[in-house]
């Protein structure tokens, strides 16, 4: 097995931190040692991701900016490829482009965009990724697919990063994770959200036995390139506490598990619960078992989680 990747951490921001404007928020995240600011892509109460990414990059020196993740149904791949190539040219090596097939039903319902069946959405994403990657390459792109038709288009401007900025593909189903393993630089291994709402069924799909299977699907898609992948987790539950069991019992219903099995929630990559030392140990165990090295926490956890970053710096 290859030497494990060093840990790095991002934060998903949809708005400025309390008491700060957006540029100040980005600088604060950088000061705390985070590697990236990642923007969600929904139609609710959040900043528009591309503009926010550009301003965050301009306000900082080293912070990476990315999407977690762009919904392919909302953004034509020709337009997305151009936007991201421009951003990569302006901030070389600091852009991460996350793409996904879409999942949040309320976005589709409120916007009037048709929410097709999962197979159709993934089919469209697969075509979209091919077009984006092609437009970041050296040759003109011709694509005659079921969902997109591209005729001899050359991607301009050229991205500064050869082949384009790192591509993050996120999902939870067998097909999506195999595809991500075959194409992505960063694979976000997530629960499947079949209902279109982040519910207990989705949370239960993040437990350890499900993660074993999901990583296997990534391996099947990646083949010999698995050790070159960066494995990413999105972490909605963070608690620095001396009583991890009590917190586990509190959140157990959200995972659809009984209180007697509450400790199972502590093993999910969607949680980081315990003392700083306990969390550091769990992250090392997850890296050894599943390959997770890139973890993204939420806006409300930015300050609380910072001591874990200090504890794991350089490891």
C-alpha beads as a LAMMPS data file, in Angstrom:
LAMMPS data file: protein, C-alpha beads

315 atoms
314 bonds

1 atom types
1 bond types

-500.0 500.0 xlo xhi
-500.0 500.0 ylo yhi
-500.0 500.0 zlo zhi

Masses

1 110.0

Atoms # bond

1 1 1 0.000 0.000 0.000
2 1 1 1.209 3.511 -0.849
3 1 1 2.271 5.844 1.923
4 1 1 -0.890 7.518 3.304
5 1 1 -1.713 11.008 2.153
6 1 1 -1.236 13.794 4.643
7 1 1 -4.382 15.091 6.241
8 1 1 -5.938 18.301 5.065
9 1 1 -9.166 19.995 6.013
10 1 1 -11.697 22.235 4.368
11 1 1 -14.746 24.113 5.509
12 1 1 -18.027 24.371 3.658
13 1 1 -19.200 27.975 3.823
14 1 1 -22.455 29.225 2.374
15 1 1 -22.240 32.681 3.986
16 1 1 -19.719 34.755 5.980
17 1 1 -18.697 33.740 9.476
18 1 1 -20.505 35.529 12.298
19 1 1 -19.344 39.118 12.655
20 1 1 -17.163 39.056 9.540
21 1 1 -17.634 39.899 5.885
22 1 1 -16.871 37.340 3.175
23 1 1 -13.251 38.346 2.552
24 1 1 -12.539 38.439 6.287
25 1 1 -14.120 35.006 6.642
26 1 1 -11.840 33.529 4.001
27 1 1 -8.789 35.028 5.695
28 1 1 -9.902 33.661 9.064
29 1 1 -10.303 30.168 7.612
30 1 1 -6.803 30.403 6.165
31 1 1 -5.374 31.642 9.500
32 1 1 -6.857 28.624 11.291
33 1 1 -4.974 26.235 9.009
34 1 1 -7.742 25.016 6.728
35 1 1 -6.686 24.010 3.239
36 1 1 -9.857 25.034 1.424
37 1 1 -13.160 26.852 1.391
38 1 1 -15.784 24.753 -0.361
39 1 1 -19.074 26.176 -1.632
40 1 1 -22.336 24.240 -1.814
41 1 1 -24.510 24.698 -4.905
42 1 1 -28.130 25.160 -3.903
43 1 1 -30.817 27.778 -4.531
44 1 1 -31.574 28.532 -0.894
45 1 1 -29.928 30.944 1.542
46 1 1 -26.328 30.875 0.352
47 1 1 -23.912 32.980 -1.671
48 1 1 -23.576 32.228 -5.371
49 1 1 -20.660 29.772 -5.460
50 1 1 -18.522 30.953 -8.391
51 1 1 -18.472 34.597 -7.338
52 1 1 -17.801 33.601 -3.733
53 1 1 -14.952 31.305 -4.782
54 1 1 -13.289 34.106 -6.752
55 1 1 -13.549 36.644 -3.928
56 1 1 -12.264 34.145 -1.335
57 1 1 -9.255 33.356 -3.509
58 1 1 -8.523 37.055 -4.070
59 1 1 -8.715 37.761 -0.330
60 1 1 -6.196 35.062 0.667
61 1 1 -2.710 33.900 -0.236
62 1 1 -2.791 30.112 -0.246
63 1 1 -6.369 29.027 0.452
64 1 1 -7.876 26.698 -2.121
65 1 1 -11.415 27.383 -3.284
66 1 1 -13.804 24.758 -4.545
67 1 1 -17.322 23.469 -4.973
68 1 1 -18.927 20.718 -2.959
69 1 1 -20.425 20.185 -5.433
70 1 1 -21.736 21.856 -8.576
71 1 1 -24.993 20.248 -9.643
72 1 1 -24.495 19.286 -13.268
73 1 1 -28.193 19.855 -13.973
74 1 1 -27.884 23.554 -13.110
75 1 1 -24.727 24.314 -15.110
76 1 1 -24.077 23.522 -18.749
77 1 1 -20.625 21.880 -18.960
78 1 1 -19.365 24.316 -21.604
79 1 1 -20.158 27.253 -19.322
80 1 1 -18.754 25.523 -16.235
81 1 1 -15.524 24.552 -18.006
82 1 1 -14.949 28.161 -19.069
83 1 1 -15.701 29.596 -15.632
84 1 1 -13.367 27.169 -13.874
85 1 1 -10.568 27.530 -16.428
86 1 1 -10.763 31.301 -15.928
87 1 1 -10.603 30.926 -12.151
88 1 1 -7.679 28.501 -12.434
89 1 1 -5.849 30.943 -14.685
90 1 1 -6.342 33.766 -12.212
91 1 1 -5.421 31.654 -9.151
92 1 1 -3.135 28.877 -10.416
93 1 1 -3.229 25.687 -8.378
94 1 1 -5.872 26.979 -5.981
95 1 1 -9.097 25.720 -7.564
96 1 1 -10.904 22.407 -6.938
97 1 1 -13.916 21.636 -9.109
98 1 1 -16.530 19.367 -7.563
99 1 1 -19.304 17.987 -9.758
100 1 1 -22.294 15.837 -8.871
101 1 1 -25.547 14.549 -10.338
102 1 1 -27.838 16.535 -8.009
103 1 1 -29.887 15.315 -5.070
104 1 1 -31.841 18.047 -3.262
105 1 1 -35.450 17.790 -4.326
106 1 1 -36.412 21.255 -3.055
107 1 1 -33.926 22.896 -5.448
108 1 1 -35.591 21.244 -8.417
109 1 1 -39.123 21.854 -7.194
110 1 1 -38.587 25.533 -6.418
111 1 1 -36.621 26.326 -9.587
112 1 1 -38.835 24.366 -11.956
113 1 1 -35.855 22.359 -13.224
114 1 1 -36.949 18.804 -13.965
115 1 1 -35.560 16.280 -11.482
116 1 1 -35.058 13.194 -13.602
117 1 1 -34.562 9.698 -12.254
118 1 1 -31.106 8.991 -10.759
119 1 1 -29.954 6.986 -13.804
120 1 1 -30.719 9.891 -16.135
121 1 1 -29.011 12.417 -13.872
122 1 1 -25.901 10.253 -13.636
123 1 1 -25.924 9.657 -17.410
124 1 1 -25.992 13.417 -17.915
125 1 1 -23.218 13.964 -15.358
126 1 1 -20.991 11.406 -17.066
127 1 1 -21.389 13.271 -20.344
128 1 1 -20.862 16.608 -18.586
129 1 1 -17.612 15.481 -16.955
130 1 1 -16.317 14.217 -20.299
131 1 1 -17.036 17.598 -21.899
132 1 1 -15.483 19.620 -19.073
133 1 1 -12.340 17.490 -19.046
134 1 1 -12.157 17.664 -22.843
135 1 1 -12.413 21.444 -22.875
136 1 1 -9.563 21.638 -20.361
137 1 1 -7.411 19.564 -22.717
138 1 1 -5.468 20.440 -25.837
139 1 1 -7.828 19.270 -28.577
140 1 1 -11.130 20.529 -29.904
141 1 1 -14.126 18.713 -28.443
142 1 1 -16.760 16.900 -30.483
143 1 1 -19.473 15.237 -28.450
144 1 1 -22.731 13.814 -29.750
145 1 1 -24.495 12.325 -26.734
146 1 1 -27.983 11.826 -25.462
147 1 1 -27.877 15.016 -23.382
148 1 1 -25.266 17.306 -24.975
149 1 1 -24.004 18.048 -28.481
150 1 1 -20.681 19.878 -28.805
151 1 1 -19.271 20.660 -32.256
152 1 1 -15.533 21.236 -32.629
153 1 1 -15.207 23.509 -29.600
154 1 1 -11.818 24.508 -28.222
155 1 1 -11.779 25.315 -24.530
156 1 1 -10.658 28.907 -23.973
157 1 1 -9.170 30.385 -21.892
158 1 1 -6.700 27.631 -21.145
159 1 1 -6.457 26.616 -17.484
160 1 1 -3.084 27.183 -15.863
161 1 1 -3.082 23.670 -14.425
162 1 1 -2.250 21.126 -17.159
163 1 1 -5.403 19.154 -17.881
164 1 1 -7.397 21.530 -15.726
165 1 1 -7.857 21.954 -11.973
166 1 1 -8.373 18.896 -9.750
167 1 1 -11.752 17.296 -10.295
168 1 1 -13.779 16.177 -7.286
169 1 1 -16.613 13.749 -7.968
170 1 1 -18.933 12.903 -5.105
171 1 1 -21.630 10.297 -4.699
172 1 1 -22.875 7.307 -2.765
173 1 1 -24.191 4.770 -5.275
174 1 1 -22.220 1.928 -6.892
175 1 1 -22.320 3.432 -10.360
176 1 1 -21.397 6.928 -9.216
177 1 1 -18.515 5.783 -7.030
178 1 1 -17.079 3.501 -9.702
179 1 1 -17.252 6.402 -12.147
180 1 1 -15.621 8.739 -9.640
181 1 1 -12.857 6.204 -9.068
182 1 1 -12.195 6.054 -12.805
183 1 1 -12.209 9.816 -13.508
184 1 1 -11.698 11.995 -10.443
185 1 1 -8.636 13.325 -8.660
186 1 1 -10.633 13.609 -5.428
187 1 1 -13.486 11.222 -4.599
188 1 1 -16.152 12.350 -2.165
189 1 1 -17.594 9.185 -0.594
190 1 1 -21.052 10.122 0.621
191 1 1 -24.265 8.474 1.733
192 1 1 -26.887 7.911 -0.932
193 1 1 -29.785 10.332 -0.579
194 1 1 -32.553 8.499 -2.384
195 1 1 -35.399 10.598 -0.985
196 1 1 -33.991 13.965 -2.043
197 1 1 -33.784 14.946 1.646
198 1 1 -30.881 14.358 4.077
199 1 1 -32.774 11.976 6.355
200 1 1 -32.013 9.058 8.686
201 1 1 -31.837 6.606 5.774
202 1 1 -29.063 8.707 4.273
203 1 1 -27.230 8.997 7.601
204 1 1 -27.459 5.231 8.144
205 1 1 -25.850 4.772 4.731
206 1 1 -22.710 6.419 6.156
207 1 1 -22.080 3.794 8.856
208 1 1 -18.921 1.711 8.827
209 1 1 -20.206 -1.378 7.050
210 1 1 -21.601 0.775 4.250
211 1 1 -18.307 2.643 3.965
212 1 1 -16.465 -0.649 3.484
213 1 1 -18.690 -1.373 0.482
214 1 1 -18.489 2.153 -0.931
215 1 1 -14.697 2.216 -0.855
216 1 1 -14.724 -1.127 -2.634
217 1 1 -16.809 0.419 -5.419
218 1 1 -14.275 3.251 -5.706
219 1 1 -11.479 0.669 -5.913
220 1 1 -13.303 -1.209 -8.661
221 1 1 -13.590 1.948 -10.719
222 1 1 -10.075 3.170 -10.020
223 1 1 -8.103 -0.012 -10.556
224 1 1 -4.387 0.726 -10.477
225 1 1 -4.969 4.443 -9.906
226 1 1 -6.639 4.025 -6.502
227 1 1 -3.527 5.009 -4.544
228 1 1 -3.370 8.250 -6.549
229 1 1 -6.839 9.317 -5.410
230 1 1 -7.577 11.661 -2.540
231 1 1 -10.572 10.378 -0.565
232 1 1 -12.856 13.075 0.816
233 1 1 -15.570 13.110 3.470
234 1 1 -18.214 15.740 4.150
235 1 1 -18.674 16.029 7.927
236 1 1 -21.931 17.561 9.211
237 1 1 -21.514 16.499 12.881
238 1 1 -18.560 17.812 14.924
239 1 1 -18.425 17.913 18.717
240 1 1 -15.343 18.470 20.882
241 1 1 -16.376 16.766 24.117
242 1 1 -15.136 14.621 26.994
243 1 1 -18.245 12.431 26.720
244 1 1 -18.463 11.118 23.170
245 1 1 -20.890 8.381 24.180
246 1 1 -23.448 10.898 25.423
247 1 1 -23.278 12.783 22.131
248 1 1 -23.540 9.516 20.213
249 1 1 -26.707 8.615 22.111
250 1 1 -28.128 12.053 21.347
251 1 1 -27.613 11.754 17.598
252 1 1 -28.373 8.016 17.284
253 1 1 -32.012 8.552 16.203
254 1 1 -30.798 10.697 13.317
255 1 1 -28.823 7.698 12.097
256 1 1 -31.767 5.357 12.534
257 1 1 -29.947 3.307 15.166
258 1 1 -30.946 2.256 18.667
259 1 1 -29.331 3.818 21.739
260 1 1 -27.627 0.484 22.561
261 1 1 -25.725 0.786 19.288
262 1 1 -25.138 4.526 19.512
263 1 1 -21.357 4.119 19.393
264 1 1 -21.751 3.032 15.758
265 1 1 -22.333 6.707 14.941
266 1 1 -18.833 7.526 16.194
267 1 1 -17.322 5.433 13.394
268 1 1 -19.192 7.191 10.593
269 1 1 -17.050 9.525 8.457
270 1 1 -19.924 11.998 8.785
271 1 1 -19.035 12.547 12.459
272 1 1 -16.054 13.786 14.458
273 1 1 -16.948 13.449 18.129
274 1 1 -14.701 13.292 21.189
275 1 1 -11.682 15.030 22.636
276 1 1 -9.152 16.472 20.219
277 1 1 -6.968 13.426 20.813
278 1 1 -9.849 10.981 20.316
279 1 1 -10.861 12.635 17.064
280 1 1 -7.268 12.585 15.839
281 1 1 -7.062 8.873 16.582
282 1 1 -10.357 8.195 14.790
283 1 1 -9.203 10.104 11.732
284 1 1 -5.998 8.094 11.632
285 1 1 -8.061 4.893 11.862
286 1 1 -10.337 6.042 9.024
287 1 1 -7.358 6.877 6.865
288 1 1 -5.918 3.428 7.473
289 1 1 -9.217 1.603 6.897
290 1 1 -10.790 3.629 4.078
291 1 1 -8.219 6.128 2.831
292 1 1 -10.000 9.277 4.046
293 1 1 -7.495 12.117 4.310
294 1 1 -9.471 15.198 3.218
295 1 1 -12.290 16.199 5.571
296 1 1 -14.674 19.129 5.137
297 1 1 -16.489 20.508 8.187
298 1 1 -19.351 22.989 8.333
299 1 1 -19.540 26.735 8.909
300 1 1 -20.671 26.420 12.535
301 1 1 -17.696 24.200 13.403
302 1 1 -14.857 26.318 11.990
303 1 1 -13.442 27.604 15.282
304 1 1 -14.260 24.531 17.380
305 1 1 -12.490 22.128 15.034
306 1 1 -9.306 24.177 14.628
307 1 1 -7.397 22.433 17.469
308 1 1 -7.712 19.128 15.592
309 1 1 -6.016 20.738 12.596
310 1 1 -3.174 21.868 14.836
311 1 1 -2.912 18.375 16.347
312 1 1 -2.668 16.675 12.929
313 1 1 -0.612 19.314 11.103
314 1 1 1.948 17.704 8.835
315 1 1 0.780 14.115 9.442

Bonds

1 1 1 2
2 1 2 3
3 1 3 4
4 1 4 5
5 1 5 6
6 1 6 7
7 1 7 8
8 1 8 9
9 1 9 10
10 1 10 11
11 1 11 12
12 1 12 13
13 1 13 14
14 1 14 15
15 1 15 16
16 1 16 17
17 1 17 18
18 1 18 19
19 1 19 20
20 1 20 21
21 1 21 22
22 1 22 23
23 1 23 24
24 1 24 25
25 1 25 26
26 1 26 27
27 1 27 28
28 1 28 29
29 1 29 30
30 1 30 31
31 1 31 32
32 1 32 33
33 1 33 34
34 1 34 35
35 1 35 36
36 1 36 37
37 1 37 38
38 1 38 39
39 1 39 40
40 1 40 41
41 1 41 42
42 1 42 43
43 1 43 44
44 1 44 45
45 1 45 46
46 1 46 47
47 1 47 48
48 1 48 49
49 1 49 50
50 1 50 51
51 1 51 52
52 1 52 53
53 1 53 54
54 1 54 55
55 1 55 56
56 1 56 57
57 1 57 58
58 1 58 59
59 1 59 60
60 1 60 61
61 1 61 62
62 1 62 63
63 1 63 64
64 1 64 65
65 1 65 66
66 1 66 67
67 1 67 68
68 1 68 69
69 1 69 70
70 1 70 71
71 1 71 72
72 1 72 73
73 1 73 74
74 1 74 75
75 1 75 76
76 1 76 77
77 1 77 78
78 1 78 79
79 1 79 80
80 1 80 81
81 1 81 82
82 1 82 83
83 1 83 84
84 1 84 85
85 1 85 86
86 1 86 87
87 1 87 88
88 1 88 89
89 1 89 90
90 1 90 91
91 1 91 92
92 1 92 93
93 1 93 94
94 1 94 95
95 1 95 96
96 1 96 97
97 1 97 98
98 1 98 99
99 1 99 100
100 1 100 101
101 1 101 102
102 1 102 103
103 1 103 104
104 1 104 105
105 1 105 106
106 1 106 107
107 1 107 108
108 1 108 109
109 1 109 110
110 1 110 111
111 1 111 112
112 1 112 113
113 1 113 114
114 1 114 115
115 1 115 116
116 1 116 117
117 1 117 118
118 1 118 119
119 1 119 120
120 1 120 121
121 1 121 122
122 1 122 123
123 1 123 124
124 1 124 125
125 1 125 126
126 1 126 127
127 1 127 128
128 1 128 129
129 1 129 130
130 1 130 131
131 1 131 132
132 1 132 133
133 1 133 134
134 1 134 135
135 1 135 136
136 1 136 137
137 1 137 138
138 1 138 139
139 1 139 140
140 1 140 141
141 1 141 142
142 1 142 143
143 1 143 144
144 1 144 145
145 1 145 146
146 1 146 147
147 1 147 148
148 1 148 149
149 1 149 150
150 1 150 151
151 1 151 152
152 1 152 153
153 1 153 154
154 1 154 155
155 1 155 156
156 1 156 157
157 1 157 158
158 1 158 159
159 1 159 160
160 1 160 161
161 1 161 162
162 1 162 163
163 1 163 164
164 1 164 165
165 1 165 166
166 1 166 167
167 1 167 168
168 1 168 169
169 1 169 170
170 1 170 171
171 1 171 172
172 1 172 173
173 1 173 174
174 1 174 175
175 1 175 176
176 1 176 177
177 1 177 178
178 1 178 179
179 1 179 180
180 1 180 181
181 1 181 182
182 1 182 183
183 1 183 184
184 1 184 185
185 1 185 186
186 1 186 187
187 1 187 188
188 1 188 189
189 1 189 190
190 1 190 191
191 1 191 192
192 1 192 193
193 1 193 194
194 1 194 195
195 1 195 196
196 1 196 197
197 1 197 198
198 1 198 199
199 1 199 200
200 1 200 201
201 1 201 202
202 1 202 203
203 1 203 204
204 1 204 205
205 1 205 206
206 1 206 207
207 1 207 208
208 1 208 209
209 1 209 210
210 1 210 211
211 1 211 212
212 1 212 213
213 1 213 214
214 1 214 215
215 1 215 216
216 1 216 217
217 1 217 218
218 1 218 219
219 1 219 220
220 1 220 221
221 1 221 222
222 1 222 223
223 1 223 224
224 1 224 225
225 1 225 226
226 1 226 227
227 1 227 228
228 1 228 229
229 1 229 230
230 1 230 231
231 1 231 232
232 1 232 233
233 1 233 234
234 1 234 235
235 1 235 236
236 1 236 237
237 1 237 238
238 1 238 239
239 1 239 240
240 1 240 241
241 1 241 242
242 1 242 243
243 1 243 244
244 1 244 245
245 1 245 246
246 1 246 247
247 1 247 248
248 1 248 249
249 1 249 250
250 1 250 251
251 1 251 252
252 1 252 253
253 1 253 254
254 1 254 255
255 1 255 256
256 1 256 257
257 1 257 258
258 1 258 259
259 1 259 260
260 1 260 261
261 1 261 262
262 1 262 263
263 1 263 264
264 1 264 265
265 1 265 266
266 1 266 267
267 1 267 268
268 1 268 269
269 1 269 270
270 1 270 271
271 1 271 272
272 1 272 273
273 1 273 274
274 1 274 275
275 1 275 276
276 1 276 277
277 1 277 278
278 1 278 279
279 1 279 280
280 1 280 281
281 1 281 282
282 1 282 283
283 1 283 284
284 1 284 285
285 1 285 286
286 1 286 287
287 1 287 288
288 1 288 289
289 1 289 290
290 1 290 291
291 1 291 292
292 1 292 293
293 1 293 294
294 1 294 295
295 1 295 296
296 1 296 297
297 1 297 298
298 1 298 299
299 1 299 300
300 1 300 301
301 1 301 302
302 1 302 303
303 1 303 304
304 1 304 305
305 1 305 306
306 1 306 307
307 1 307 308
308 1 308 309
309 1 309 310
310 1 310 311
311 1 311 312
312 1 312 313
313 1 313 314
314 1 314 315
